[in-house]
């Protein structure tokens, strides 16, 4: 691995940082809202699956218990 001069390293870091494209405020807001919506949908899905499994197990225990 080649060693570089600290000054060259800082220049390279600045060059790479200048290539970063930051999201706009609207993009951040939209992606944040989408994350909350997907988290809510996932929570509802797993709550329904849990309810279905629980009711199925209770039904089986009532039949055989």
Order of alpha helices (4+ residues) and beta strands (2+ residues): alpha-alpha
